[in-house]
């Protein structure tokens, strides 16, 4: 492909198709390098003017899945976080488990008394002298960003809770901090304001090198929605039972039987789950 071809992003903007971006995204799935190069060339041959990035992702995902289910699961991580819905509560549980894996004592979905009013807080996380109040902003659409209104609102709620926390015994030396976790992205204003007032901000790829995608890979905490060996209906049933992670399926394989999955398929699902739980 010699001439430049414009493709349509989720935001509606157009950009020139860049095969290197596709290659890098495929490499993040830890796929075999030969497969990466093959798929990139195959996809490049199918690119048409005005094709959406969603369509390109679907083509690459299908090709990757035919070569390696586990690599395909890693490739669809962003989409898997969006499947932690529709209520968003599984995403809150997921964030709670992420903090727990990092040594925090966590509570999810708690009512906290502020100085002025009560607040429903998505995740409370405590470790050593750190005491965090985290709000989770889940989006089912990749084009939805967290704008500046979100950190503005969360910060005002946090200040009310912090005034109450400061009166608790033993909290004099604790670092109290509010935060926002989202499965999509923050606008520039949201990052600027949140950073300025000292909020913890975490999105799909922010902070650089320590966003959700990096921390999930580091901790082997892939959501079960990443599994290509489960149907959509089976994922929903498991989420309804409070199971969010592949790690939890490995520890509690009986849940697969409870939702009527046959032994041969169970074996395949557990193999994929164990492989996804491996940390690199």
C-alpha positions in Angstrom: 0.0 0.0 0.0 1.9 3.1 -1.2 -0.7 5.8 -1.0 -2.0 7.2 2.3 -5.4 5.9 3.3 -7.6 7.9 5.8 -9.3 5.9 8.6 -11.9 7.0 11.0 -11.2 7.0 14.8 -13.7 6.5 17.6 -13.8 10.3 18.1 -15.0 10.8 14.5 -11.7 12.3 13.4 -9.8 11.0 10.4 -6.1 10.0 10.4 -3.7 8.3 8.0 -3.6 4.5 8.6 -0.2 3.7 10.2 0.8 0.0 10.1 3.3 0.6 12.9 0.5 1.5 15.3 -1.2 -1.8 14.4 2.0 -3.8 14.9 2.7 -2.2 18.3 -0.9 -3.0 19.5 -0.5 -6.6 18.3 2.9 -6.9 20.1 1.3 -5.8 23.4 -0.7 -9.0 23.2 2.6 -10.9 23.5 1.7 -12.7 20.3 4.4 -14.5 18.3 6.3 -12.0 16.2 5.7 -14.0 13.0 2.0 -13.8 13.7 2.2 -10.1 14.4 3.8 -9.4 11.0 1.5 -11.8 9.1 -1.7 -10.2 10.6 -0.4 -6.6 10.0 0.2 -7.4 6.3 -3.2 -9.2 6.0 -5.0 -6.3 7.6 -3.1 -3.7 5.6 -4.3 -5.5 2.4 -7.9 -5.0 3.5 -7.8 -1.4 4.5 -10.2 0.9 2.6 -10.7 4.7 2.6 -12.8 5.7 5.5 -12.7 2.4 7.3 -13.2 2.7 11.1 -10.5 1.8 13.7 -13.2 -0.4 15.2 -13.5 -2.4 12.0 -9.6 -2.7 11.8 -9.5 -3.9 15.4 -12.2 -6.5 14.6 -10.2 -7.8 11.6 -7.0 -8.1 13.6 -8.7 -9.7 16.6 -10.3 -12.4 14.4 -7.0 -13.2 12.8 -5.2 -13.3 16.1 -7.9 -15.5 17.7 -7.5 -18.1 14.9 -3.8 -18.2 15.8 -3.8 -17.9 19.6 -6.8 -17.5 22.0 -4.7 -16.2 24.8 -3.0 -13.5 22.7 -6.5 -12.5 21.4 -7.6 -12.2 25.0 -4.8 -9.8 25.8 -5.4 -7.9 22.6 -9.0 -7.3 23.6 -8.2 -6.0 27.2 -9.6 -2.5 26.5 -12.8 -4.0 25.2 -12.9 -6.5 28.1 -13.0 -3.6 30.6 -16.0 -2.1 28.7 -17.8 -5.4 29.0 -17.7 -5.1 32.8 -21.2 -3.6 32.6 -23.9 -2.5 32.1 -24.2 -1.2 35.7 -20.5 -0.5 36.1 -20.5 -2.3 39.5 -18.2 -5.1 38.2 -15.7 -2.3 37.3 -15.8 -1.0 40.9 -15.2 -4.5 42.1 -12.4 -4.9 39.6 -10.7 -1.7 40.8 -11.1 -2.9 44.4 -9.3 -6.2 43.5 -6.6 -4.2 41.8 -5.8 -2.3 45.0 -6.1 -5.5 47.0 -3.5 -7.2 44.8 -1.2 -4.2 45.6 -1.5 -4.8 49.3 -4.4 -2.5 50.2 -7.2 -3.4 52.5 -10.3 -2.5 50.5 -14.0 -1.9 50.8 -16.3 -1.5 47.7 -19.6 0.3 47.5 -19.7 1.9 51.0 -21.6 4.7 52.6 -19.3 7.2 54.3 -20.2 10.0 56.6 -18.8 13.3 55.4 -18.7 16.5 57.5 -21.9 17.8 55.8 -23.6 14.8 54.2 -23.3 11.0 53.6 -21.6 9.8 50.4 -21.7 6.5 48.6 -18.0 5.8 47.8 -17.0 3.2 45.2 -13.7 2.0 46.7 -12.0 2.8 50.0 -8.4 1.6 50.1 -6.0 1.7 53.0 -2.3 0.7 53.4 0.3 1.9 55.9 -0.4 5.6 56.2 -2.4 5.9 52.9 -6.1 6.2 53.0 -7.8 6.6 49.6 -11.4 7.4 48.5 -11.8 6.3 44.9 -14.6 7.0 42.5 -14.9 4.7 39.5 -16.2 6.1 36.2 -17.1 3.3 33.9 -18.0 3.8 30.2 -19.3 1.2 27.8 -18.3 3.4 24.8 -14.7 3.9 23.9 -15.4 7.5 22.7 -16.6 8.6 26.2 -14.0 10.5 28.1 -13.9 11.9 31.7 -14.1 15.7 31.4 -13.1 18.2 34.0 -16.6 18.1 35.7 -15.7 14.6 37.1 -12.6 15.5 39.1 -14.3 18.8 40.2 -17.2 16.9 41.6 -15.1 14.1 43.2 -12.7 16.6 44.8 -15.5 18.4 46.5 -17.0 15.1 47.8 -13.5 14.1 49.0 -13.0 17.3 50.9 -16.2 16.7 52.8 -15.2 13.1 53.7 -11.6 14.2 54.5 -12.8 16.7 57.1 -14.6 13.8 58.8 -11.7 11.3 58.5 -9.3 13.8 60.1 -11.3 13.5 63.4 -10.8 9.7 63.5 -8.4 8.3 66.0 -5.0 7.5 64.5 -5.7 9.5 61.3 -3.6 12.5 62.3 -0.5 11.3 60.3 -2.4 9.5 57.5 -2.3 10.7 53.9 -5.9 11.1 52.8 -6.3 11.3 49.0 -9.2 11.2 46.6 -9.1 9.6 43.2 -10.8 8.8 39.9 -10.4 5.6 38.0 -11.9 5.3 34.5 -11.7 2.5 31.9 -11.5 5.1 29.1 -9.5 8.4 29.1 -9.4 11.8 30.8 -9.6 15.1 28.9 -6.5 17.4 29.2 -8.5 19.7 31.5 -9.5 16.8 33.7 -5.8 15.8 34.1 -4.7 19.4 34.7 -7.3 20.1 37.4 -7.1 16.6 39.0 -3.3 16.9 39.2 -3.4 20.4 40.5 -5.7 19.5 43.5 -3.8 16.3 44.2 -6.3 13.6 43.1 -5.1 10.1 42.1 -6.0 9.8 38.4 -5.9 6.5 36.6 -7.3 5.7 33.1 -6.7 3.1 30.5 -3.2 4.6 29.7 -2.7 7.2 32.3 -0.3 7.8 34.1 2.1 6.7 31.4 3.5 3.3 32.2 1.2 2.8 35.2 -2.3 3.0 33.7 -4.8 0.2 34.0 -3.4 -1.7 31.0 0.1 -1.8 32.6 -1.1 -2.6 36.1 -3.4 -5.4 34.8 -0.5 -7.0 32.9 1.9 -6.6 35.8 -0.4 -8.2 38.3 -1.9 -10.8 36.0 -5.4 -9.5 36.8 -7.2 -9.9 33.5 -11.0 -9.6 33.8 -12.9 -12.8 32.8 -14.6 -10.7 30.0 -11.2 -11.0 28.1 -11.7 -14.7 27.7 -12.5 -15.6 24.1 -13.5 -19.2 25.2 -16.6 -17.9 27.1 -19.8 -16.7 25.5 -21.3 -13.2 26.3 -24.1 -14.9 28.3 -21.7 -17.0 30.3 -19.6 -13.9 31.2 -22.8 -12.1 32.4 -23.8 -15.1 34.6 -20.3 -15.2 36.2 -20.3 -11.5 36.8 -23.7 -11.8 38.4 -22.1 -14.4 40.8 -19.5 -11.8 41.8 -16.7 -13.4 39.7 -14.7 -10.7 37.9 -11.2 -12.0 37.3 -9.7 -15.0 35.4 -7.7 -15.6 38.7 -11.0 -16.2 40.5 -12.0 -18.8 37.9 -8.7 -20.6 38.4 -9.3 -20.7 42.2 -13.0 -21.6 41.9 -13.5 -23.7 38.8 -16.8 -25.0 40.2 -18.5 -21.8 39.1 -18.1 -23.0 35.4 -20.1 -26.1 36.2 -22.7 -24.1 38.0 -23.5 -22.2 34.9 -23.7 -25.4 32.8 -20.3 -25.5 31.0 -19.3 -29.0 29.9 -16.0 -30.6 31.1 -14.1 -30.3 27.8 -14.9 -26.6 27.5 -14.1 -26.1 31.2 -10.6 -27.4 30.6 -10.0 -25.0 27.7 -11.4 -22.0 29.7 -9.2 -22.8 32.7 -6.1 -23.3 30.5 -6.7 -19.8 29.0 -7.4 -18.3 32.4 -4.1 -19.7 33.9 -2.1 -18.4 30.9 -3.6 -14.9 31.3 -2.8 -14.9 35.1 0.9 -15.4 34.4 2.8 -12.2 35.1 5.7 -11.2 32.9 
